Amino acid sequence: MYATKLTLLLTTIVLYAPGSLFWFFWHVPELLSTGTDQTLVAAFAGSVAWMLLTFGFIIHIIKTARPTAGSGR
């Protein structure tokens, strides 16, 4: 059980960190430099999707670490 959780955590980190770096340091500046309405909307939508994904990861980690935290007891 511990090995499975560790593998999932490491896989998430390996995929999430480079994806975040790619988005914020390469793709977003390119979208913002173009300056058309379509690229600005894409930059905004991608950033909102990134924030939702980050929030989901945080909630998942909290619920995994403390499975009784959300029960209200």
KANORLIN-V410412 format. One record per run of one state. SS is the DSSP state (H for helix, E for strand, - for the rest). FROM is the first residue (numbers start at 1). TO is the last residue. Records with the same first field share a line. If there is no record, write none. Layout:
SS = FROM-TO + FROM-TO
This chain:
- = 1-1 + 35-36 + 66-73
H = 2-34 + 37-65
